Amino acid sequence: MIDAVNVIGGGLAGSEAAWQLAERGIPVKLWEMRPQVKTAVHRTEYLAELVCSNSLKSNLADTAQGLLKSEMNQMGSLLLRCARSTQVPAGSALAVDRERFAVLVTQQLQNHPQVELIREEMPALPTKGINIIATGPLTSERLAQEIAALSGDENLYFYDAIAPSVTLSSLNQDRIFKASRYGKGDDDYYNCPLSQEEYEKFWQELTDADIFAGHSIDQKMFFSGCMPIELIARRGLDTLRFGPMRPVGLIDPRSSKRAWAVVQLRQENQEGSIYGLVGFQTRLRWAEQDRIFRMIPGLEEVEFVRYGVMHRNTYINSPCLLSSTLQTRNNPRLFFAGQITGVEGYMESAATGIVSGLNAARLVLGQEPLVFSPLTMIGALIHFITSSTAENFQPMNANFGILPALEQKFKDKKTRYQQYVERSHFEMCKISELFLEHVVKEL
C-alpha cells in the first residue's frame, strides 16, 4: 500500500500539488491551518483563496501569462478549470469571482477519494515520508522558523499590499465610463478619468498621507509587482501616470479625448456588484483611504467592502535550497512549491504546485523526477529560482525575458513572442506524455 504524501498548505500551489497526486491514485494528506489559525489577510476557510487581486492576468496566447496558462492546461491544471467555471468579465484577462472560485476548488479536493483534508497547523517539518511544503508567503511563525533553519539562513522577505474593493452601486456613473484598454475584449472595466488639476491634487494628498510604515529595516523590501500606490507616487509627480493610472488606450466617450490620468476598476464577483481598484495596493491607514480615494472622480461617495491592507510575505532562498525538480538538495523526499519558493503571482505559484505534485508522484511510483526545459515558461521560472545568485535573489513572475534567446533574431515584438510560444509548445509536447498518464476529468 502506498503511504500518503503530506501536502502542507491549502493555497494555490498546495491545491494543485494535491490534485496531481490524487489523480494518479496516490493518497494525499492535505494540511490547511485555517480556520484554526488565521492569517492577516485571509477571510474564509476555503482552499485556494485569492487574497490580493481576483485577476489571474492575461488570457492572450502570445503573452507570457497566456503561455504559462497554456502549459498548465497541458498538465491538467485543476485551478485553471475552476477559474474558467467562475470567470467574470475582465477584457483580455482571466479574472474570477474569488469566493465561487475558492468554493469550487475546495469541493473538488474534498470530494476526491484520495484526498484527506486536515484542518490543523503542521507544527514542524515532517521527518518521514514524502512531503511538499506549500505554505505560501504567510507561513505560520513556528513552521517559518524551521524552514529558515533548513536553509541555514534567515528567510528572505518583502512586504505585499492589497488593493481596496468597492460596491458598484456606490459609483457615480455620471463621472465614469466603461472600456477596456485599446479596445481589447469587451468594455469590462469602469474608468475614472482625472484632469491634470484633479490628478495633481490627488497626487499631493497621496504623497503626504498617513501610512503604516513598518519597521525601518523593512521599508525598502517591496516586490516591484506589488508596490504600494503611495510609494509609487513618492517617486515623482508623473510616476502614477506612467504606471497604474496611465491613460493610454482609453478614450472618454463624453469628451472623445484621453484624460490626463485614469483609475480603472475591475469586476470581482460574478454578480458584478463588487469592483477592485486596479493597481491600488496600499498601506494607507483606513481613514486615509476613505478620504483620499474619494477624491477620484466617480468615487466621491463610494462604499468600501474591503480596505487595502499590508502584510509581510516570506520566501526561501531557493538557489541555496532547491534543485530544478523542486526537491531540496539535501533531502530528495522534501519538495517546496508556490510563492514561498520565490515565484511571484497566482498562476506562477500554481504551476510550481503542479510540478512538485507530479514529481512527488513519480518518486512514489519509483520513477525519476523530471526537469522542465528552460525553453518552456514553467521551466524558465524554475530555472530562475533555483539557479540565480543566492546573495541577490528576488521574486520573479512569468515574462519572456527569463526565456533563453531565440536562435533567430526578430525585430518585431509580436513575431518574437509568437516564436517563444511555438518553441515552448514544441518542448511541452516532448514531456507531456510522461506527465499526463491519466485522463483529466471535466468538472
Summary of the structure (lengths in Angstrom):
residues: 443
radius of gyration: 21.9
end to end distance: 28.6
largest distance: 70.8
contacts: 1490
relative contact order: 0.17
helix: 35%
strand: 18%
